[in-house]
């Protein structure tokens, strides 16, 4: 019985008339609009004049080899879906063709069901890629340095940041490492009256504490062995701009006292100097460690804490603002493709599901690194799920649950898989498996 007609048009190309007749008849039975041809050169002329959703072609034909045919088709119609049929000895050539742009290949001899599955997969992936392109087209353009804030939590942060920018008060940014504190600090500077002056930053944990003071306040020649000349610090260099101090909780108590003096008195004293230098720099501090804990431990000065904690902003981790993940992926993808010179068109639906489901312990920084790695190493024009490498400490049980939910498995199927896993772990010992599962052996026998 012929199935309902489909809208897809398929061209079958093989130098063996028997193969063409068989495939066109089977595809017609499946409801596809199908045409068959035996000559690659004649087929190319037909392709110029007619739009086909899919071309099924043999790899080895007298007039033209599959890789050459693929190149000729793509030269005529970029993005044309081409599925190759190959004999066992030509699989290496077919793999090369897939890397060159073929959507898939099927090895001879094959059952028609295998070919039909490959056709369905090709159309499904094409639709997925079209949806990705549509999604990216409809997303607002995010300029470099602009923050993504689709989630309510991040919109609240940006609203507070814009209001804080108009004041000259000190700002304390808290949140996990990599969640975007530096980007928020930059936004505050860019929206402030100080925007024309420099924006400088220092990671207080990146330098030995012996060098942090000279980096902040400057140094005079001869103050220590390597001080061969006078050098201004970041306060002086920032002038009337903004100084962003990341990981401020790592400062030593001595440096904290001098930072407090700079904030309260408006002047700094270079290391080894006797004269004070007036400064008018706004300070934005950030920490991924709760300063309240450091206060209780005695490793952070209470007076500096209150001086920094004037306007406090908590930046939520990425796992608490999952609505931001897809626009972040799009923004990072655009920037990374430009920087690396890779023409990646989008991210597959399966990859997007994994990106949204992941908990992102490294936050936006981890996401940016993962997108860069995928763009650099993918063999395709779309980021696929297998291009993503997650650094996670999830257990086998958590992985099984995640895979089950991603595949849409019913609860009964997941339960059966878990029972089988426990039984295998106990090497078929049903009594031991029943004890682990918390059920009696008769229940286990019924489940099996």
C-alpha positions as CSV (number, residue, x, y, z in Angstrom):
1,X,0.0,0.0,0.0
2,X,1.4,3.4,-1.0
3,X,2.0,5.8,1.9
4,X,0.7,9.4,1.8
5,X,2.7,11.6,-0.5
6,X,5.5,13.7,1.0
7,X,6.7,17.1,-0.2
8,X,10.4,16.0,-0.5
9,X,11.8,15.4,-4.0
10,X,14.6,12.8,-4.4
11,X,16.9,12.2,-7.4
12,X,18.4,8.6,-7.6
13,X,21.6,8.4,-9.6
14,X,23.4,5.1,-10.4
15,X,24.9,3.7,-13.5
16,X,23.1,0.4,-12.8
17,X,19.5,0.7,-14.2
18,X,18.3,-2.1,-11.9
19,X,19.4,-0.2,-8.8
20,X,17.7,3.0,-10.0
21,X,14.4,1.2,-10.8
22,X,14.4,-0.6,-7.5
23,X,15.1,2.5,-5.4
24,X,12.7,4.8,-7.2
25,X,9.9,2.3,-6.9
26,X,10.6,1.8,-3.1
27,X,10.8,5.6,-2.5
28,X,7.6,6.1,-4.5
29,X,5.9,3.6,-2.2
30,X,7.1,5.7,0.7
31,X,5.4,8.7,-0.8
32,X,8.4,10.6,-2.0
33,X,8.4,12.4,-5.4
34,X,11.3,10.5,-7.1
35,X,13.3,10.7,-10.3
36,X,16.0,8.3,-11.5
37,X,19.0,8.8,-13.8
38,X,22.0,6.8,-14.9
39,X,24.5,9.5,-16.2
40,X,26.2,11.9,-13.7
41,X,26.8,14.5,-16.4
42,X,23.1,14.4,-17.5
43,X,22.1,14.5,-13.8
44,X,24.2,17.7,-13.2
45,X,22.3,19.4,-16.1
46,X,19.0,18.2,-14.5
47,X,20.1,19.5,-11.1
48,X,20.8,23.0,-12.6
49,X,17.1,23.2,-13.7
50,X,15.3,21.3,-11.0
51,X,15.4,21.6,-7.2
52,X,15.8,18.3,-5.4
53,X,15.6,18.0,-1.6
54,X,18.0,15.0,-1.7
55,X,20.3,13.3,-4.2
56,X,21.1,9.7,-3.7
57,X,24.2,8.8,-5.8
58,X,26.6,5.9,-6.2
59,X,30.2,6.6,-5.2
60,X,31.8,4.7,-8.1
61,X,30.5,5.5,-11.6
62,X,32.3,5.3,-15.0
63,X,31.8,9.0,-15.9
64,X,32.6,10.5,-12.5
65,X,33.8,9.4,-9.1
66,X,31.6,10.2,-6.1
67,X,33.9,12.9,-4.6
68,X,34.1,14.7,-7.9
69,X,30.3,14.4,-8.4
70,X,29.8,15.9,-4.9
71,X,32.1,18.8,-5.7
72,X,30.2,19.5,-9.0
73,X,26.8,19.4,-7.3
74,X,27.9,21.7,-4.5
75,X,29.4,24.1,-7.1
76,X,25.9,24.3,-8.7
77,X,23.9,24.3,-5.5
78,X,25.6,25.0,-2.2
79,X,24.1,23.1,0.7
80,X,22.5,20.5,-1.5
81,X,21.8,17.2,0.5
82,X,23.7,14.3,-1.1
83,X,23.6,10.8,0.3
84,X,26.1,8.4,-1.1
85,X,25.8,4.6,-1.8
86,X,29.1,2.8,-1.6
87,X,30.5,-0.7,-2.0
88,X,32.4,-2.1,1.0
89,X,35.8,-1.4,-0.7
90,X,34.9,2.3,-1.2
91,X,34.0,3.2,2.4
92,X,37.2,5.2,2.8
93,X,36.2,7.3,-0.2
94,X,32.7,7.7,1.1
95,X,34.1,9.0,4.5
96,X,36.1,11.5,2.6
97,X,33.0,12.6,0.7
98,X,31.1,13.0,4.0
99,X,33.9,15.3,5.3
100,X,33.7,17.2,2.0
101,X,30.0,17.8,2.5
102,X,27.9,14.7,1.9
103,X,25.2,14.3,4.5
104,X,25.7,10.5,4.9
105,X,26.5,7.3,3.2
106,X,25.1,3.7,3.1
107,X,27.2,0.7,2.4
108,X,26.2,-2.1,0.0
109,X,24.6,-4.4,0.3
110,X,21.9,-2.7,2.4
111,X,18.3,-3.3,3.4
112,X,15.9,-0.6,2.2
113,X,14.9,0.1,5.8
114,X,18.5,1.3,6.4
115,X,18.4,3.7,3.5
116,X,15.0,5.0,4.5
117,X,16.3,5.7,8.0
118,X,19.3,7.6,6.5
119,X,16.9,9.6,4.4
120,X,14.8,10.5,7.3
121,X,17.8,11.5,9.3
122,X,19.1,13.7,6.5
123,X,15.8,15.6,6.3
124,X,15.5,15.8,10.1
125,X,19.0,17.3,10.4
126,X,18.3,19.8,7.5
127,X,15.2,21.0,9.3
128,X,17.1,21.3,12.5
129,X,19.8,23.4,10.8
130,X,17.1,25.6,9.2
131,X,15.6,26.1,12.6
132,X,19.0,27.0,14.1
133,X,19.5,29.6,11.4
134,X,16.0,31.0,12.0
135,X,16.7,31.2,15.7
136,X,20.0,33.0,15.3
137,X,18.4,35.4,12.8
138,X,15.7,36.3,15.3
139,X,18.1,36.7,18.3
140,X,19.1,40.3,19.1
141,X,22.6,41.2,18.0
142,X,25.0,41.2,21.0
143,X,27.9,43.5,20.6
144,X,31.3,42.4,22.0
145,X,31.4,43.3,25.7
146,X,27.6,43.6,25.9
147,X,26.0,41.5,28.6
148,X,23.3,38.9,27.8
149,X,20.3,39.3,30.1
150,X,17.3,37.4,28.9
151,X,16.7,35.9,32.4
152,X,14.9,37.9,35.1
153,X,17.8,37.4,37.5
154,X,20.3,39.0,35.0
155,X,18.0,41.8,34.0
156,X,17.8,42.8,37.6
157,X,21.6,42.8,37.8
158,X,21.9,45.0,34.7
159,X,19.2,47.4,36.0
160,X,21.1,47.8,39.3
161,X,24.4,48.2,37.4
162,X,23.1,51.0,35.3
163,X,21.8,52.8,38.4
164,X,25.1,52.2,40.2
165,X,27.0,53.6,37.2
166,X,25.5,57.1,37.7
167,X,26.9,57.3,41.3
168,X,30.5,57.5,42.2
169,X,30.1,55.0,45.0
170,X,32.3,51.9,45.5
171,X,30.7,48.7,44.2
172,X,31.3,45.2,45.5
173,X,30.5,42.4,43.0
174,X,30.1,38.9,44.5
175,X,29.5,35.6,42.7
176,X,31.2,32.4,41.6
177,X,34.3,32.5,39.4
178,X,33.6,33.0,35.8
179,X,30.0,34.2,36.2
180,X,30.7,37.6,34.6
181,X,31.8,40.0,37.3
182,X,34.4,41.6,35.1
183,X,31.8,42.2,32.4
184,X,29.4,43.9,34.9
185,X,32.3,46.0,36.2
186,X,33.0,47.1,32.6
187,X,29.4,47.9,32.0
188,X,29.3,50.1,35.1
189,X,32.3,52.0,33.9
190,X,30.9,52.4,30.3
191,X,27.6,53.8,31.6
192,X,29.2,56.1,34.1
193,X,30.4,59.8,33.8
194,X,34.0,58.3,33.9
195,X,33.6,56.4,30.7
196,X,36.1,58.6,28.8
197,X,38.8,57.8,31.4
198,X,40.7,54.5,31.6
199,X,39.2,51.2,32.9
200,X,42.0,49.2,34.5
201,X,41.9,45.9,36.3
202,X,44.0,43.8,38.6
203,X,43.5,40.2,39.7
204,X,44.7,40.4,43.3
205,X,45.3,36.6,43.3
206,X,47.4,36.6,40.2
207,X,50.5,38.4,41.7
208,X,52.7,37.6,44.7
209,X,51.5,39.8,47.6
210,X,54.9,41.5,47.6
211,X,54.3,42.9,44.2
212,X,50.6,43.8,44.6
213,X,51.3,47.1,46.5
214,X,53.8,48.4,43.9
215,X,51.3,47.4,41.1
216,X,48.5,49.3,42.9
217,X,50.3,52.3,44.3
218,X,53.5,52.6,42.3
219,X,57.2,52.2,43.3
220,X,60.1,54.5,43.6
221,X,63.6,53.7,42.3
222,X,65.6,51.6,44.7
223,X,62.7,50.6,46.9
224,X,63.8,47.0,46.3
225,X,66.3,45.1,44.2
226,X,64.3,45.1,40.9
227,X,63.0,48.7,41.3
228,X,65.4,50.3,38.8
229,X,63.2,53.3,38.0
230,X,60.1,55.2,39.3
231,X,56.9,53.6,38.1
232,X,53.3,54.8,38.6
233,X,50.7,52.4,39.9
234,X,47.3,51.5,38.7
235,X,45.6,54.2,40.8
236,X,47.7,56.9,39.1
237,X,47.3,55.3,35.7
238,X,43.5,55.1,36.0
239,X,43.3,58.8,36.9
240,X,39.6,59.7,37.1
241,X,38.6,56.4,35.6
242,X,37.8,53.1,37.2
243,X,40.0,50.5,38.8
244,X,38.5,47.0,39.0
245,X,40.0,44.8,41.7
246,X,39.2,41.2,41.2
247,X,39.6,38.6,44.0
248,X,40.0,41.5,46.5
249,X,39.7,38.9,49.3
250,X,43.2,37.7,48.5
251,X,44.9,41.0,49.5
252,X,47.1,40.8,52.6
253,X,46.1,42.8,55.7
254,X,48.9,45.3,55.1
255,X,47.7,46.0,51.6
256,X,44.1,46.2,52.7
257,X,45.1,49.0,55.1
258,X,46.8,51.0,52.3
259,X,43.8,50.4,50.0
260,X,41.5,51.7,52.7
261,X,43.6,54.8,53.0
262,X,43.5,55.4,49.3
263,X,39.7,55.1,49.3
264,X,39.1,57.3,52.3
265,X,41.8,59.9,51.9
266,X,42.0,60.1,48.1
267,X,45.8,59.7,48.0
268,X,48.4,56.9,47.7
269,X,52.0,56.6,48.7
270,X,54.3,54.7,46.2
271,X,56.4,51.9,47.7
272,X,59.7,53.4,48.8
273,X,58.4,56.9,48.5
274,X,57.8,59.7,51.0
275,X,55.4,61.9,49.2
276,X,51.7,61.1,48.7
277,X,50.0,61.3,45.3
278,X,46.4,62.5,45.0
279,X,44.0,60.1,43.2
280,X,40.4,60.3,42.1
281,X,39.7,56.8,41.0
282,X,36.5,54.8,41.4
283,X,37.1,51.3,42.7
284,X,34.9,48.3,41.8
285,X,35.9,45.2,43.8
286,X,34.9,41.6,43.2
287,X,35.2,38.4,45.1
288,X,34.2,34.7,44.7
289,X,34.8,34.1,48.4
290,X,32.3,35.4,50.9
291,X,34.0,38.4,52.6
292,X,31.9,37.7,55.7
293,X,33.7,34.4,56.2
294,X,37.1,36.1,55.8
295,X,35.9,38.7,58.4
296,X,35.2,35.9,60.9
297,X,38.5,34.3,60.2
298,X,40.3,37.6,60.8
299,X,41.8,37.7,57.3
300,X,39.8,40.7,56.1
301,X,39.6,44.1,57.7
302,X,36.1,45.1,58.8
303,X,36.7,48.8,58.0
304,X,37.7,48.0,54.4
305,X,34.7,45.6,54.1
306,X,32.3,48.4,55.0
307,X,34.1,50.8,52.7
308,X,33.8,48.4,49.7
309,X,30.3,47.1,50.5
310,X,28.5,50.3,49.6
311,X,26.6,49.1,46.5
312,X,26.6,45.3,46.6
313,X,25.6,43.2,43.6
314,X,25.4,39.4,43.5
315,X,26.0,37.9,40.0
316,X,23.9,34.7,39.7
317,X,25.7,31.6,38.4
318,X,24.8,30.4,34.9
319,X,22.9,27.4,36.2
320,X,20.4,29.8,37.9
321,X,19.8,31.7,34.7
322,X,19.4,29.0,32.0
323,X,17.4,31.4,29.8
324,X,20.6,33.2,29.1
325,X,22.5,30.1,27.8
326,X,21.1,30.0,24.2
327,X,21.7,33.8,23.5
328,X,25.1,33.5,25.2
329,X,25.9,30.5,22.9
330,X,24.9,32.6,19.9
331,X,26.9,35.6,21.0
332,X,30.0,33.5,21.8
333,X,29.7,31.6,18.6
334,X,29.6,34.7,16.4
335,X,32.6,36.2,18.1
336,X,34.6,33.0,18.1
337,X,33.9,32.3,14.4
338,X,35.1,35.7,13.5
339,X,38.2,35.4,15.6
340,X,39.1,31.9,14.4
341,X,37.9,32.3,10.8
342,X,35.5,29.3,10.9
343,X,32.2,29.6,9.1
344,X,30.0,27.7,11.6
345,X,26.3,28.2,10.9
346,X,24.8,27.2,14.3
347,X,24.4,24.6,17.0
348,X,22.4,21.4,16.6
349,X,19.3,20.8,18.7
350,X,20.9,17.9,20.5
351,X,23.9,20.0,21.4
352,X,21.7,22.9,22.6
353,X,19.8,20.5,24.8
354,X,23.1,19.4,26.4
355,X,24.3,22.9,26.8
356,X,21.1,24.0,28.5
357,X,20.9,20.9,30.8
358,X,24.6,21.2,32.0
359,X,25.2,22.8,35.4
360,X,28.2,24.9,34.3
361,X,30.5,24.9,37.4
362,X,32.8,27.2,35.5
363,X,30.0,29.5,34.5
364,X,30.2,31.8,31.4
365,X,34.0,31.3,31.2
366,X,33.6,27.5,30.9
367,X,30.9,28.0,28.3
368,X,33.1,30.3,26.3
369,X,36.0,27.8,26.4
370,X,33.7,25.0,25.3
371,X,32.4,27.0,22.3
372,X,35.9,27.9,21.3
373,X,37.0,24.3,21.4
374,X,34.0,23.1,19.4
375,X,34.4,25.8,16.8
376,X,38.1,25.0,16.4
377,X,37.8,21.2,16.1
378,X,34.4,20.5,14.5
379,X,34.5,18.9,11.0
380,X,31.1,20.3,10.1
381,X,29.4,23.6,9.6
382,X,27.2,23.0,12.7
383,X,28.3,22.3,16.3
384,X,27.1,18.8,17.1
385,X,26.6,17.2,20.5
386,X,29.8,15.1,20.0
387,X,31.8,18.3,19.5
388,X,31.1,19.3,23.2
389,X,33.5,18.0,25.9
390,X,32.0,18.4,29.4
391,X,34.2,18.3,32.4
392,X,31.9,16.9,35.0
393,X,32.1,14.7,38.0
394,X,28.7,13.2,37.6
395,X,28.2,9.6,38.7
396,X,27.2,6.7,36.4
397,X,23.7,6.9,37.9
398,X,23.4,10.6,37.2
399,X,24.7,10.1,33.7
400,X,22.1,7.3,33.1
401,X,19.3,9.6,34.3
402,X,20.6,12.5,32.1
403,X,20.8,10.2,29.1
404,X,17.4,8.8,29.8
405,X,15.8,12.3,30.0
406,X,17.6,13.5,26.9
407,X,16.3,10.5,24.9
408,X,12.8,10.9,26.3
409,X,12.7,7.4,27.8
410,X,9.7,6.4,29.8
411,X,10.1,5.6,33.5
412,X,9.6,1.9,33.0
413,X,12.5,1.7,30.5
414,X,14.8,3.6,32.9
415,X,13.8,1.3,35.7
416,X,14.6,-1.8,33.6
417,X,17.9,-0.4,32.6
418,X,18.8,0.3,36.3
419,X,17.7,-3.3,37.3
420,X,19.9,-4.8,34.5
421,X,22.8,-2.6,35.6
422,X,22.5,-3.7,39.2
423,X,22.2,-7.4,38.2
424,X,25.3,-7.1,36.0
425,X,27.2,-5.5,38.8
426,X,26.4,-8.5,41.0
427,X,27.4,-10.9,38.1
428,X,23.9,-12.3,37.9
429,X,23.4,-13.0,41.6
430,X,19.7,-12.3,42.0
431,X,19.7,-12.4,45.8
432,X,22.5,-9.8,46.0
433,X,20.9,-7.6,43.3
434,X,17.5,-7.8,45.1
435,X,19.2,-6.6,48.4
436,X,20.8,-3.7,46.6
437,X,17.5,-2.7,44.9
438,X,15.6,-3.0,48.2
439,X,13.1,-5.6,46.9
440,X,12.5,-9.3,47.5
441,X,13.6,-11.9,45.0
442,X,10.1,-12.7,43.8
443,X,9.6,-9.0,42.8
444,X,12.9,-9.1,41.0
445,X,11.9,-12.2,39.1
446,X,8.6,-10.6,38.1
447,X,10.6,-7.5,36.9
448,X,13.0,-9.6,34.9
